[in-house]
Amino acid sequence: VYNLIQLIPPQKVTSCGHIAKLAGAPRQARRVNQLVKFLGQTSSSAPWHRVVSTSGIVADHGGLGALQKHALEDEGVSVRTGILGESRIEFTKWGWFPDQTIIASEVESIEEWGA
């Protein structure tokens, strides 16, 4: 999962559900969400801020939502306010949803170098 998060390009976002699917565990989006929250609380270099909820909402993550929103905006991603006051990303413009077969080769090449 960590390697998959590393592959998300700048100015793109994906969902916890898609990362789970790419990892071969499509029903584990909540576990991906937990990892994203953990990465946000550490000094990890992984672009955790590029992973949002399956509905495109920037989750609060115990106070990390504002940090995530600002990191995305700093990259040029447009974060809009939804009707309930939530921060939202428009997947049609900012989404990154590659096919699992394309990603498999990229992850293998990363693992060869020990990243």
DSSP file (Angstrom, degrees, kcal/mol; ACC not computed):
  #  RESIDUE AA STRUCTURE BP1 BP2  ACC     N-H-->O    O-->H-N    N-H-->O    O-->H-N    TCO  KAPPA ALPHA  PHI   PSI    X-CA   Y-CA   Z-CA
    1    1 A V     >        0   0    0      0, 0.0     4,-2.3     0, 0.0     5,-0.2   0.000 360.0 360.0 360.0 -43.1    0.0    0.0    0.0
    2    2 A Y  H  >  +     0   0    0      1,-0.2     4,-1.8     2,-0.2     0, 0.0   0.925 360.0  49.4 -57.9 -45.7    2.8    2.4    0.9
    3    3 A N  H  > S+     0   0    0      1,-0.2     4,-0.8     2,-0.2    -1,-0.2   0.870 109.2  52.6 -62.7 -37.1    4.4    1.8   -2.6
    4    4 A L  H >4 S+     0   0    0      1,-0.2     3,-0.9     2,-0.2     4,-0.5   0.911 107.0  51.4 -65.1 -42.0    1.1    2.4   -4.3
    5    5 A I  H >< S+     0   0    0     -4,-2.3     3,-1.2     1,-0.3    -1,-0.2   0.867 103.8  59.5 -62.4 -35.7    0.7    5.7   -2.5
    6    6 A Q  H 3< S+     0   0    0     -4,-1.8    -1,-0.3     1,-0.2    -2,-0.2   0.772  99.0  59.5 -62.9 -25.8    4.2    6.7   -3.6
    7    7 A L  T << S+     0   0    0     -3,-0.9    -1,-0.2    -4,-0.8    -2,-0.2   0.622  74.1 110.2 -80.8 -13.5    3.1    6.3   -7.3
    8    8 A I    <   -     0   0    0     -3,-1.2     3,-0.1    -4,-0.5     4,-0.1  -0.485  68.9-132.4 -67.7 120.1    0.3    9.0   -7.1
    9    9 A P    >   -     0   0    0      0, 0.0     3,-1.1     0, 0.0    -1,-0.1  -0.290  28.1 -86.5 -72.8 157.9    1.5   11.9   -9.2
   10   10 A P  T 3  S+     0   0    0      0, 0.0     3,-0.1     0, 0.0    62,-0.0  -0.267 114.5  26.2 -57.7 150.2    1.5   15.5   -8.0
   11   11 A Q  T 3  S+     0   0    0      1,-0.2     2,-0.3    61,-0.1    61,-0.0   0.691 107.2  97.6  64.8  22.5   -1.8   17.3   -8.7
   12   12 A K    <   -     0   0    0     -3,-1.1     2,-0.3    -4,-0.1    -1,-0.2  -0.966  51.4-168.0-133.8 152.8   -3.7   14.0   -8.6
   13   13 A V  B     -a   95   0A   0     81,-2.7    83,-2.3    -2,-0.3     2,-0.3  -0.944   1.5-171.4-133.9 158.1   -5.7   12.2   -5.9
   14   14 A T  E     -b   51   0B   0     36,-2.5    38,-2.7    -2,-0.3     2,-0.2  -0.884  25.5-103.7-139.1 174.5   -7.1    8.8   -5.6
   15   15 A S  E  >  -b   52   0B   0     -2,-0.3     4,-2.2    36,-0.2    38,-0.2  -0.623  21.5-119.6-102.1 159.2   -9.4    7.1   -3.1
   16   16 A C  H  > S+     0   0    0     36,-1.8     4,-2.3    -2,-0.2     5,-0.2   0.888 116.6  56.1 -57.6 -39.3   -8.8    4.7   -0.2
   17   17 A G  H  > S+     0   0    0      1,-0.2     4,-2.1     2,-0.2    -1,-0.2   0.876 106.3  48.1 -63.5 -38.9  -11.0    2.3   -2.1
   18   18 A H  H  > S+     0   0    0      2,-0.2     4,-2.8     1,-0.2    -1,-0.2   0.898 110.4  51.0 -71.7 -38.8   -8.9    2.4   -5.3
   19   19 A I  H  X S+     0   0    0     -4,-2.2     4,-1.9     2,-0.2    -2,-0.2   0.924 110.7  50.1 -61.4 -42.8   -5.7    1.9   -3.4
   20   20 A A  H  <>S+     0   0    0     -4,-2.3     5,-2.8     2,-0.2     4,-0.3   0.909 110.9  49.3 -60.9 -42.2   -7.2   -1.1   -1.7
   21   21 A K  H ><5S+     0   0    0     -4,-2.1     3,-1.5     5,-0.2    -2,-0.2   0.930 110.5  49.3 -63.0 -46.1   -8.3   -2.5   -5.0
   22   22 A L  H 3<5S+     0   0    0     -4,-2.8    -1,-0.2     1,-0.3    -2,-0.2   0.827 107.8  55.6 -62.7 -31.2   -4.8   -2.0   -6.5
   23   23 A A  T 3<5S-     0   0    0     -4,-1.9    -1,-0.3    -5,-0.2    -2,-0.2   0.521 121.0-109.5 -79.2  -4.7   -3.4   -3.8   -3.5
   24   24 A G  T < 5S+     0   0    0     -3,-1.5    -3,-0.2    -4,-0.3    -2,-0.1   0.639  97.1  96.9  86.8  14.5   -5.6   -6.8   -4.2
   25   25 A A    > < +     0   0    0     -5,-2.8     3,-2.2    -6,-0.2    -4,-0.1  -0.564  43.3 171.3-132.3  68.2   -7.8   -6.2   -1.2
   26   26 A P  T 3  S+     0   0    0      0, 0.0     3,-0.3     0, 0.0    -5,-0.2   0.643  75.9  55.0 -60.9 -15.5  -10.9   -4.3   -2.6
   27   27 A R  T 3  S+     0   0    0      1,-0.2     3,-0.3    -7,-0.2   -10,-0.1   0.240  90.0  79.2 -99.3  14.9  -12.8   -4.6    0.7
   28   28 A Q    X>  +     0   0    0     -3,-2.2     4,-1.8     1,-0.2     3,-0.5  -0.049  45.0 125.9-113.9  31.6  -10.1   -3.0    2.8
   29   29 A A  H 3> S+     0   0    0     -3,-0.3     4,-2.4     1,-0.2    -1,-0.2   0.855  73.9  57.4 -58.3 -35.4  -10.6    0.7    2.1
   30   30 A R  H 3> S+     0   0    0     -3,-0.3     4,-2.0     1,-0.2    -1,-0.2   0.870 104.3  51.3 -65.8 -34.9  -10.9    1.4    5.9
   31   31 A R  H <> S+     0   0    0     -3,-0.5     4,-2.0     2,-0.2    -1,-0.2   0.891 109.0  50.7 -68.8 -37.6   -7.5   -0.1    6.5
   32   32 A V  H  X S+     0   0    0     -4,-1.8     4,-2.6     1,-0.2    -2,-0.2   0.920 108.2  53.6 -62.6 -42.1   -6.0    2.1    3.8
   33   33 A N  H  X S+     0   0    0     -4,-2.4     4,-2.3     1,-0.2    -2,-0.2   0.890 106.8  51.7 -58.4 -40.8   -7.7    5.0    5.5
   34   34 A Q  H  X S+     0   0    0     -4,-2.0     4,-2.3     2,-0.2    -1,-0.2   0.899 110.0  48.8 -63.4 -40.5   -6.0    4.0    8.8
   35   35 A L  H  X S+     0   0    0     -4,-2.0     4,-3.0     2,-0.2    -2,-0.2   0.912 109.6  51.9 -65.8 -41.7   -2.6    3.9    7.1
   36   36 A V  H  X S+     0   0    0     -4,-2.6     4,-2.1     1,-0.2    -2,-0.2   0.921 110.3  49.1 -59.9 -44.0   -3.2    7.3    5.5
   37   37 A K  H  X S+     0   0    0     -4,-2.3     4,-1.0     2,-0.2    -1,-0.2   0.919 111.8  49.1 -61.1 -43.9   -4.0    8.7    8.9
   38   38 A F  H >< S+     0   0    0     -4,-2.3     3,-0.9     1,-0.2     4,-0.5   0.935 110.2  50.1 -61.2 -47.1   -0.9    7.1   10.4
   39   39 A L  H ><>S+     0   0    0     -4,-3.0     3,-1.0     1,-0.3     5,-0.6   0.866 107.3  55.5 -61.0 -36.2    1.3    8.5    7.6
   40   40 A G  H 3<5S+     0   0    0     -4,-2.1    -1,-0.3     1,-0.2    -2,-0.2   0.741 106.1  51.7 -67.3 -23.1   -0.2   12.0    8.2
   41   41 A Q  T <<5S+     0   0    0     -4,-1.0    -1,-0.2    -3,-0.9    -2,-0.2   0.468 108.5  59.7 -92.9  -2.8    0.9   11.8   11.8
   42   42 A T  T < 5S-     0   0    0     -3,-1.0    -3,-0.0    -4,-0.5     0, 0.0  -0.546  94.9-104.4-113.5-178.7    4.5   10.9   11.0
   43   43 A S  T   5 +     0   0    0     -2,-0.2    -3,-0.1     2,-0.0    -4,-0.1  -0.055  64.2 154.6 -96.1  32.6    7.2   12.6    9.1
   44   44 A S      < -     0   0    0     -5,-0.6     4,-0.1     1,-0.1    -2,-0.0  -0.268  45.7-144.5 -61.6 143.7    6.7   10.2    6.2
   45   45 A S        +     0   0    0      2,-0.1    -1,-0.1     3,-0.0    -6,-0.0   0.504  66.4 115.0 -85.4  -4.6    7.8   11.3    2.7
   46   46 A A  S    S-     0   0    0      1,-0.1     2,-2.5    -7,-0.1     3,-0.3  -0.408  79.4-118.4 -65.0 139.2    4.8    9.4    1.2
   47   47 A P    >   +     0   0    0      0, 0.0     3,-2.1     0, 0.0    -1,-0.1  -0.345  52.3 157.4 -78.1  62.6    2.3   11.7   -0.4
   48   48 A W  G >   +     0   0    0     -2,-2.5     3,-1.8     1,-0.3    -8,-0.1   0.772  62.3  71.2 -57.8 -28.9   -0.5   10.6    2.0
   49   49 A H  G 3  S+     0   0    0     -3,-0.3    -1,-0.3     1,-0.3    23,-0.1   0.653  85.8  67.7 -66.5 -14.3   -2.4   13.8    1.3
   50   50 A R  G <  S+     0   0    0     -3,-2.1   -36,-2.5   -45,-0.1     2,-0.6   0.400  84.6  83.0 -86.3   2.8   -3.2   12.6   -2.2
   51   51 A V  E <   +b   14   0B   0     -3,-1.8   -36,-0.2   -38,-0.2     2,-0.2  -0.940  58.9 169.5-110.6 120.4   -5.5    9.8   -0.8
   52   52 A V  E     -b   15   0B   0    -38,-2.7   -36,-1.8    -2,-0.6     6,-0.2  -0.661  41.1 -69.5-121.1 176.3   -9.0   10.9    0.0
   53   53 A S    >   -     0   0    0      4,-2.3     3,-2.2    -2,-0.2    -1,-0.2  -0.174  50.2-104.1 -64.6 162.4  -12.2    9.1    0.9
   54   54 A T  T 3  S+     0   0    0      1,-0.3    -1,-0.1     2,-0.1   -39,-0.1   0.733 123.1  53.4 -61.3 -23.4  -14.0    7.0   -1.7
   55   55 A S  T 3  S-     0   0    0      2,-0.1    -1,-0.3    36,-0.0    36,-0.1   0.400 122.4-104.6 -92.1   2.8  -16.6    9.8   -2.0
   56   56 A G  S <  S+     0   0    0     -3,-2.2    33,-2.6     1,-0.3     2,-0.4   0.592  74.5 139.8  87.5  11.1  -13.9   12.4   -2.7
   57   57 A I  B     -C   88   0C   0     31,-0.2    -4,-2.3     1,-0.0     2,-1.0  -0.716  57.4-126.8 -91.5 137.1  -14.1   14.0    0.8
   58   58 A V        -     0   0    0     29,-2.7    29,-0.4    -2,-0.4    -6,-0.1  -0.738  36.3-139.5 -78.7 104.9  -11.0   15.1    2.6
   59   59 A A        -     0   0    0     -2,-1.0     9,-0.2     1,-0.1    -1,-0.0  -0.293   9.2-125.1 -69.7 152.5  -11.5   13.3    5.9
   60   60 A D     >> -     0   0    0      4,-0.1     5,-2.1     5,-0.1     4,-1.1   0.859  27.7-166.1 -67.3 -36.6  -10.7   15.0    9.1
   61   61 A H  T >45S-     0   0    0      1,-0.2     3,-0.6     3,-0.2    -1,-0.1   0.886  73.2 -51.9  49.7  45.5   -8.3   12.2   10.3
   62   62 A G  T 345S-     0   0    0      1,-0.2    -1,-0.2     2,-0.1    -2,-0.0   0.893 120.0 -32.1  63.4  40.6   -8.3   13.6   13.9
   63   63 A G  T 345S+     0   0    0     -3,-0.4     4,-0.5     3,-0.0     3,-0.4   0.337 115.3 105.0 100.5  -7.0   -7.4   17.1   12.8
   64   64 A L  T <X5 +     0   0    0     -4,-1.1     4,-2.7    -3,-0.6    -3,-0.2   0.573  55.4  88.1 -82.6  -8.8   -5.3   16.3    9.8
   65   65 A G  H  ><S+     0   0    0     -5,-2.1     4,-2.7     1,-0.2    -1,-0.2   0.888  87.3  48.5 -58.1 -42.9   -8.0   17.4    7.3
   66   66 A A  H  > S+     0   0    0     -3,-0.4     4,-2.4     2,-0.2    -1,-0.2   0.901 112.3  49.1 -65.9 -40.4   -6.9   21.0    7.3
   67   67 A L  H  > S+     0   0    0     -4,-0.5     4,-2.2     2,-0.2    -2,-0.2   0.911 112.9  47.7 -63.3 -43.1   -3.2   20.0    6.7
   68   68 A Q  H  X S+     0   0    0     -4,-2.7     4,-2.4     2,-0.2    -2,-0.2   0.923 111.3  50.8 -63.9 -45.3   -4.3   17.6    3.9
   69   69 A K  H  X S+     0   0    0     -4,-2.7     4,-2.5     1,-0.2    -2,-0.2   0.925 112.3  46.2 -58.6 -46.9   -6.5   20.3    2.3
   70   70 A H  H  X S+     0   0    0     -4,-2.4     4,-2.4     2,-0.2    -1,-0.2   0.876 110.7  52.8 -67.0 -37.6   -3.6   22.8    2.4
   71   71 A A  H  X S+     0   0    0     -4,-2.2     4,-1.1     2,-0.2    -1,-0.2   0.908 111.5  46.7 -64.0 -41.2   -1.1   20.3    1.0
   72   72 A L  H >X>S+     0   0    0     -4,-2.4     5,-2.4     1,-0.2     4,-0.5   0.925 112.6  49.1 -65.4 -44.5   -3.4   19.5   -1.9
   73   73 A E  H ><5S+     0   0    0     -4,-2.5     3,-1.1     1,-0.2    -2,-0.2   0.871 105.6  58.0 -63.5 -36.2   -4.0   23.2   -2.6
   74   74 A D  H 3<5S+     0   0    0     -4,-2.4    -1,-0.2     1,-0.3    -2,-0.2   0.808 105.5  51.0 -63.0 -28.9   -0.3   23.9   -2.5
   75   75 A E  H <<5S-     0   0    0     -4,-1.1    -1,-0.3    -3,-0.5    -2,-0.2   0.556 127.0-102.1 -83.1  -8.7    0.1   21.3   -5.3
   76   76 A G  T <<5S+     0   0    0     -3,-1.1     2,-0.3    -4,-0.5    -3,-0.2   0.483  72.7 144.8 101.8   4.1   -2.6   23.1   -7.3
   77   77 A V      < -     0   0    0     -5,-2.4     2,-0.6    -6,-0.2    -1,-0.3  -0.612  50.0-126.6 -77.0 131.8   -5.5   20.8   -6.6
   78   78 A S        -     0   0    0     -2,-0.3     2,-0.6    12,-0.1    12,-0.5  -0.694  24.5-168.3 -81.9 120.2   -8.8   22.6   -6.3
   79   79 A V  E     -D   89   0C   0     -2,-0.6     2,-0.2    10,-0.1    10,-0.2  -0.948   8.4-167.1-110.5 119.1  -10.6   21.7   -3.1
   80   80 A R  E     -D   88   0C   0      8,-2.3     8,-3.3    -2,-0.6     2,-0.5  -0.670  23.0-113.8-105.5 161.5  -14.2   22.9   -2.9
   81   81 A T  E     -D   87   0C   0     -2,-0.2     6,-0.2     6,-0.2     5,-0.1  -0.834  32.0-141.5 -95.4 125.2  -16.6   23.2    0.0
   82   82 A G    >   -     0   0    0      4,-3.5     3,-1.8    -2,-0.5    -1,-0.0  -0.133  33.0 -91.3 -77.1 177.8  -19.6   20.8   -0.2
   83   83 A I  T 3  S+     0   0    0      1,-0.3    -1,-0.1     2,-0.1    -2,-0.0   0.713 127.9  48.8 -66.9 -20.0  -23.1   21.6    0.8
   84   84 A L  T 3  S-     0   0    0      2,-0.1    -1,-0.3     0, 0.0    -2,-0.0   0.310 124.7 -99.6-100.4   8.8  -22.4   20.3    4.3
   85   85 A G  S <  S+     0   0    0     -3,-1.8    -2,-0.1     1,-0.3     2,-0.1   0.470  78.2 139.3  90.2   2.0  -19.2   22.3    4.8
   86   86 A E        -     0   0    0     -5,-0.1    -4,-3.5     1,-0.1     2,-0.5  -0.443  58.7-111.8 -79.6 153.6  -16.9   19.3    3.9
   87   87 A S  E     - D   0  81C   0    -29,-0.4   -29,-2.7    -6,-0.2     2,-0.3  -0.747  42.4-171.1 -85.1 128.7  -13.8   19.7    1.8
   88   88 A R  E     -CD  57  80C   0     -8,-3.3    -8,-2.3    -2,-0.5     2,-0.4  -0.918  19.7-151.0-128.2 148.4  -14.3   17.9   -1.6
   89   89 A I  E     - D   0  79C   0    -33,-2.6     2,-0.9    -2,-0.3   -10,-0.1  -0.949  22.5-128.6-114.3 136.4  -12.1   16.9   -4.5
   90   90 A E    >>  -     0   0    0    -12,-0.5     4,-2.7    -2,-0.4     3,-1.1  -0.762  18.0-164.5 -86.4 106.0  -13.6   16.6   -8.0
   91   91 A F  H 3> S+     0   0    0     -2,-0.9     4,-2.1     1,-0.3    -1,-0.2   0.813  83.6  65.4 -62.0 -31.6  -12.5   13.1   -9.2
   92   92 A T  H 34 S+     0   0    0      1,-0.2    -1,-0.3     2,-0.2    -2,-0.0   0.818 117.2  26.3 -63.5 -28.0  -13.3   13.9  -12.8
   93   93 A K  H <4 S+     0   0    0     -3,-1.1    -2,-0.2     1,-0.0    -1,-0.2   0.824 137.4  24.5 -99.0 -40.4  -10.6   16.6  -12.9
   94   94 A W  H  < S+     0   0    0     -4,-2.7   -81,-2.7   -16,-0.1    -3,-0.2   0.430  89.6 122.5-109.6  -2.1   -8.1   15.5  -10.2
   95   95 A G  B  <  -a   13   0A   0     -4,-2.1     2,-0.5    -5,-0.3   -81,-0.2  -0.311  40.8-163.4 -72.0 146.4   -8.6   11.7  -10.0
   96   96 A W        +     0   0    0    -83,-2.3   -81,-0.2     2,-0.1   -84,-0.0  -0.948  22.8 156.8-127.1 105.8   -5.9    9.1  -10.6
   97   97 A F        +     0   0    0     -2,-0.5   -83,-0.1   -83,-0.1    -2,-0.0  -0.567  15.5 178.3-133.8  68.9   -7.4    5.7  -11.2
   98   98 A P        -     0   0    0      0, 0.0     2,-0.2     0, 0.0    -2,-0.1  -0.234  36.6 -95.4 -71.1 161.8   -4.9    3.5  -13.1
   99   99 A D     >  -     0   0    0      1,-0.1     4,-1.8   -77,-0.0     3,-0.4  -0.481  29.4-122.1 -74.7 146.8   -5.6   -0.1  -14.0
  100  100 A Q  H  > S+     0   0    0      1,-0.2     4,-1.9     2,-0.2    -1,-0.1   0.842 109.6  55.5 -60.5 -36.5   -4.2   -2.7  -11.7
  101  101 A T  H  > S+     0   0    0      1,-0.2     4,-0.9     2,-0.2    -1,-0.2   0.863 107.0  49.6 -68.9 -34.7   -2.1   -4.4  -14.4
  102  102 A I  H  > S+     0   0    0     -3,-0.4     4,-1.0     1,-0.2     3,-0.3   0.912 112.1  48.4 -67.8 -42.1   -0.3   -1.2  -15.3
  103  103 A I  H  X S+     0   0    0     -4,-1.8     4,-2.7     1,-0.2     5,-0.3   0.843  98.1  69.1 -67.8 -35.0    0.5   -0.5  -11.6
  104  104 A A  H  X S+     0   0    0     -4,-1.9     4,-2.0     1,-0.2    -1,-0.2   0.891 101.3  46.1 -54.2 -43.9    1.8   -4.0  -11.0
  105  105 A S  H  X S+     0   0    0     -4,-0.9     4,-1.9    -3,-0.3    -1,-0.2   0.872 112.3  50.8 -68.9 -36.0    4.9   -3.5  -13.2
  106  106 A E  H  X S+     0   0    0     -4,-1.0     4,-1.7     2,-0.2    -2,-0.2   0.905 110.7  48.1 -67.7 -41.3    5.6   -0.1  -11.6
  107  107 A V  H  X S+     0   0    0     -4,-2.7     4,-2.5     1,-0.2    -2,-0.2   0.903 110.0  52.9 -66.2 -41.0    5.4   -1.4   -8.1
  108  108 A E  H  X S+     0   0    0     -4,-2.0     4,-1.7    -5,-0.3    -1,-0.2   0.900 108.2  50.4 -61.3 -40.6    7.7   -4.3   -9.0
  109  109 A S  H  X S+     0   0    0     -4,-1.9     4,-0.8     1,-0.2    -1,-0.2   0.865 110.6  49.8 -67.8 -34.2   10.3   -1.9  -10.4
  110  110 A I  H ><>S+     0   0    0     -4,-1.7     5,-1.7     1,-0.2     3,-0.8   0.925 109.1  51.7 -64.9 -44.7   10.1    0.1   -7.2
  111  111 A E  H ><5S+     0   0    0     -4,-2.5     3,-1.2     1,-0.3    -2,-0.2   0.815 100.3  63.2 -64.6 -30.9   10.6   -3.0   -5.0
  112  112 A E  H 3<5S+     0   0    0     -4,-1.7    -1,-0.3     1,-0.3    -2,-0.2   0.845 105.3  46.7 -60.9 -32.9   13.7   -4.0   -7.1
  113  113 A W  T <<5S-     0   0    0     -3,-0.8    -1,-0.3    -4,-0.8    -2,-0.2   0.384 116.4-114.6 -92.3   2.6   15.4   -0.8   -5.9
  114  114 A G  T < 5       0   0    0     -3,-1.2    -3,-0.2    -4,-0.2    -2,-0.1   0.681 360.0 360.0  76.9  18.1   14.4   -1.3   -2.3
  115  115 A A      <       0   0    0     -5,-1.7    -4,-0.2  -112,-0.0    -1,-0.1   0.488 360.0 360.0 -76.5 360.0   12.1    1.7   -2.1
